[in-house]
């Protein structure tokens, strides 16, 4: 009885490990919810197998087979795109090993945000990390220029035609401006927030990007990550947070 029990424990442990790693891989993509539902079916099938419930075991195996087959057919393009994005960003990250350049970028970005904050100029800056922001970049105007505080400041000037959208930064370069982002569906009930803050939260709900939001009304700086917002932070705090979070995989 003991060896059989240990066998089930080992099997469950191995399945749990690989399932956890796969969920981490698809987190922030449309694959996350279907895969999480698949994990529930795995657990139900495992319990039926452990309790030697023959009829239910056959039923759960059939459900797993049908579910996995359907998911692979429907989500095949998303699986391929997710794999290519991961591979693409892995190559880029291997090239981006210059810590001095990264530190200077964070310093310049914090300085630009501080200037925008003092002048109460609204802004939304999204920093791409592992998940590709290509779909959002395509909604804006391509810039493809090295980052500088002056360039960022000029984009968000009230007279600029791009100031209402978001700026997307990849590999310390401004890729696009005037980008349209998804709005967060759920926000803190105690806060009344504008479109910029909702867009900053929305893009971090769907990807692992960082979003810096500067309020046009108050000039306060906020930082969003994984669908959560750090409200009203100082430029020095922003710099410290970016040093920890930017490019953290």
Beta strands, then each sheet from edge to edge (+ up, - down):
strand 1: 123-127
strand 2: 141-146
strand 3: 166-170
strand 4: 173-179
strand 5: 210-214
strand 6: 221-225
strand 7: 228-233
sheet 1: 2+ 4- 3+ 1+ 5- 6+ 7-
end
